[in-house]
Amino acid sequence: MPTGENSRTVEVRDLLQRSMRIDTEGIGDGDPLFSAGLLDSFAMLELITQIESTFSIRINPENALMENLDSISGIANLVDECSRTDGA
C-alpha cells in the first residue's frame, strides 16, 4: 500500500480486494483498473453494486463513467462526492 493514502482510498482498496478479488498491492491510487485489464466491462456493474452497498450511497447513472471508476483515487473521489450529495 503506497504511503500517504487517505482512509477512503484504503477502504476502496479493501473493497477491491474483498469483493472484486483484485490484489491491489502493486497498484497505485491513479493506476488504471479497467484499461489495464484488471477489471472488464462485465465487472463494472458488480463494482458499482459493491460500492453502493459498502458505502451506503447511490451512484446516479450519469456518474457511473469509466473516468470515475478506472482508478482507486477516482472511485474514492466518486464515493466522497456521492456521500456529500446523496447520489451526485
Secondary structure, 3 states (H helix, E strand, C coil): CCCCCCHHHHHHHHHHHHHCCCCCCCCCCCCCCCCCCCCCHHHHHHHHHHHHHHHCCCCCHHHCCHHHHCCHHHHHHHHHHHHHHCCC
